[in-house]
Amino acid sequence: MSTYLVTGAAGFIGYHLTRRLLDRGVHVVGFDNLNDYYSVSLKQDRLAQLLSHDHFTMVEADLADQSAVDGVFAKHDFDRVVHLAAQAGVRYSLENPRAYAQSNLVGFVNILEACRHAQTPHLTYASSSSVYGGGTQMPFATDARVDHPYSLYAATKKSNELMAHSYSHLYGLPTTGLRFFTVYGPWGRPDMALFLFTKAILEGRPIDVFNGGKMRRDFTYIDDIVEGVDRTSQQIAKPDPNFDPGNPNPATSAAPYQLYNIGNNEPVELGHFIEVIEDALGIKAQKNLLPMQPGDVPATYADINALESAVGFRPATSIEVGVKKFVDWYRDYYAI
Ligand SMILES: NC(=O)c1ccc[n+]([C@@H]2O[C@H](COP(=O)([O-])OP(=O)(O)OC[C@H]3O[C@@H](n4cnc5c(N)ncnc54)[C@H](O)[C@@H]3O)[C@@H](O)[C@H]2O)c1
């Protein structure tokens, strides 16, 4: 039986990934500090489901606490580490930048050091589509350079990719970074548009629509993200035999380092996304049209050819199917 460490196991993506791993017979150690960035009871309810499984062990601790991270690695011999815990959210990084430094930078060094000393066979970690900043060359491809983040959140995610590369180069630690594109689905995050809109519409309140609803997002359904994470984490990153330092491909390396996008490859205008939510709820939204928010990017669109050729998978869930599943979960969970 293989053993995985999943950091952020009480979080949206970590919870779903852990369920998937448990279902296929993996022993999972979860690591999460259950912080109050959003509803702690939602995190506890996700965890309660995982804890009912015999092959799940939970460690409640902070990534920035080196001894806590080292302690987990001293106790278990991990076949894979999937590092999803982070301070997420673009807008909150303008309000509380230091939370990002602690969790995403200090915490990431602790994970890298622990993997290095434990000689972990493969570290897979969450990056983000936000690293593409205001790039206009669509779709966004991992072999394009990305050096102009629009938010500190994005800057910490790009930093994680750079830090991972240094460990792949120095210590031969195989690392794979996954740039997720706007993930949504049941048990989703209360700070994200789908959750905020559904809640407000059901409560008869207006929704805040930034950039007049003209933003485009490559909304990606949670099951597609989990499929991509599970497949890529099983496939250990290898050095690229064609890597050319004179013309370096940012997505690979002479070291065992790899980057992939996981996105739906089908950007949707926010205005249309709202129509799909209205249809799923059977209620029209009242809209508060607002300007673009600082730190936000106008569009995201994932090139997923590299993902498909590496692991034979492309996300394909339509927003009509995915939004309906979220709305059904929301009504059920909150008994509405
Ligand atoms: N959801 C998305 O659309 C999206 C898009 C791009 C990237 N990502 C990245 O994917 C990963 C998972 O995102 P999510 O949507 O599941 O977010 P989430 O906030 O639901 O999950 C993150 C979990 O990490 C935990 N955590 C945060 N800081 C911690 C710390 N210092 N120590 C221990 N635990 C800590 C939180 O308590 C939370 O449960 C994150 O790295 C995020 O940046 C998410």
Ligand as a Chemical Component Dictionary entry (heavy atoms), coordinates in Angstrom:
data_LIG
# 
_chem_comp.id                   LIG 
_chem_comp.type                 NON-POLYMER 
_chem_comp.pdbx_formal_charge   0 
_chem_comp.three_letter_code    LIG 
# 
loop_
_chem_comp_atom.comp_id 
_chem_comp_atom.atom_id 
_chem_comp_atom.alt_atom_id 
_chem_comp_atom.type_symbol 
_chem_comp_atom.charge 
_chem_comp_atom.model_Cartn_x 
_chem_comp_atom.model_Cartn_y 
_chem_comp_atom.model_Cartn_z 
_chem_comp_atom.pdbx_ordinal 
LIG N1  N1  N 0  -9.274 26.721 -6.165 1  
LIG C1  C1  C 0  -8.689 27.312 -7.196 2  
LIG O1  O1  O 0  -9.363 27.836 -8.104 3  
LIG C2  C2  C 0  -7.188 27.348 -7.319 4  
LIG C3  C3  C 0  -6.630 27.888 -8.497 5  
LIG C4  C4  C 0  -5.244 27.913 -8.624 6  
LIG C5  C5  C 0  -4.437 27.412 -7.624 7  
LIG N2  N2  N 1  -4.996 26.914 -6.489 8  
LIG C6  C6  C 0  -4.099 26.391 -5.444 9  
LIG O2  O2  O 0  -4.497 25.067 -5.132 10 
LIG C7  C7  C 0  -4.241 24.786 -3.755 11 
LIG C8  C8  C 0  -5.515 24.322 -3.074 12 
LIG O3  O3  O 0  -6.506 25.341 -3.217 13 
LIG P1  P1  P 0  -7.958 25.230 -2.610 14 
LIG O4  O4  O 0  -8.866 25.925 -3.551 15 
LIG O5  O5  O -1 -8.215 23.827 -2.199 16 
LIG O6  O6  O 0  -7.786 26.183 -1.329 17 
LIG P2  P2  P 0  -8.259 25.967 0.171  18 
LIG O7  O7  O 0  -8.016 27.272 0.875  19 
LIG O8  O8  O 0  -9.642 25.404 0.211  20 
LIG O9  O9  O 0  -7.261 24.876 0.707  21 
LIG C9  C9  C 0  -5.992 25.170 1.243  22 
LIG C10 C10 C 0  -5.882 24.496 2.594  23 
LIG O10 O10 O 0  -4.580 24.765 3.094  24 
LIG C11 C11 C 0  -4.668 25.051 4.461  25 
LIG N3  N3  N 0  -3.549 25.922 4.820  26 
LIG C12 C12 C 0  -3.340 27.201 4.416  27 
LIG N4  N4  N 0  -2.226 27.690 4.985  28 
LIG C13 C13 C 0  -1.719 26.688 5.750  29 
LIG C14 C14 C 0  -0.590 26.586 6.592  30 
LIG N5  N5  N 0  0.252  27.617 6.778  31 
LIG N6  N6  N 0  -0.357 25.418 7.240  32 
LIG C15 C15 C 0  -1.206 24.363 7.072  33 
LIG N7  N7  N 0  -2.296 24.403 6.298  34 
LIG C16 C16 C 0  -2.553 25.565 5.646  35 
LIG C17 C17 C 0  -6.005 25.743 4.657  36 
LIG O11 O11 O 0  -6.505 25.594 5.986  37 
LIG C18 C18 C 0  -6.881 25.049 3.617  38 
LIG O12 O12 O 0  -7.646 24.008 4.186  39 
LIG C19 C19 C 0  -3.678 26.082 -3.183 40 
LIG O13 O13 O 0  -2.267 25.985 -3.214 41 
LIG C20 C20 C 0  -4.149 27.145 -4.140 42 
LIG O14 O14 O 0  -3.298 28.266 -4.138 43 
LIG C21 C21 C 0  -6.356 26.851 -6.318 44 
# 
loop_
_chem_comp_bond.comp_id 
_chem_comp_bond.atom_id_1 
_chem_comp_bond.atom_id_2 
_chem_comp_bond.value_order 
_chem_comp_bond.pdbx_ordinal 
LIG N1  C1  SING 1  
LIG C1  O1  DOUB 2  
LIG C1  C2  SING 3  
LIG C2  C3  SING 4  
LIG C2  C21 DOUB 5  
LIG C3  C4  DOUB 6  
LIG C4  C5  SING 7  
LIG C5  N2  DOUB 8  
LIG N2  C6  SING 9  
LIG N2  C21 SING 10 
LIG C6  O2  SING 11 
LIG C6  C20 SING 12 
LIG O2  C7  SING 13 
LIG C7  C8  SING 14 
LIG C7  C19 SING 15 
LIG C8  O3  SING 16 
LIG O3  P1  SING 17 
LIG P1  O4  DOUB 18 
LIG P1  O5  SING 19 
LIG P1  O6  SING 20 
LIG O6  P2  SING 21 
LIG P2  O7  DOUB 22 
LIG P2  O8  SING 23 
LIG P2  O9  SING 24 
LIG O9  C9  SING 25 
LIG C9  C10 SING 26 
LIG C10 O10 SING 27 
LIG C10 C18 SING 28 
LIG O10 C11 SING 29 
LIG C11 N3  SING 30 
LIG C11 C17 SING 31 
LIG N3  C12 SING 32 
LIG N3  C16 SING 33 
LIG C12 N4  DOUB 34 
LIG N4  C13 SING 35 
LIG C13 C14 SING 36 
LIG C13 C16 DOUB 37 
LIG C14 N5  SING 38 
LIG C14 N6  DOUB 39 
LIG N6  C15 SING 40 
LIG C15 N7  DOUB 41 
LIG N7  C16 SING 42 
LIG C17 O11 SING 43 
LIG C17 C18 SING 44 
LIG C18 O12 SING 45 
LIG C19 O13 SING 46 
LIG C19 C20 SING 47 
LIG C20 O14 SING 48 
# 
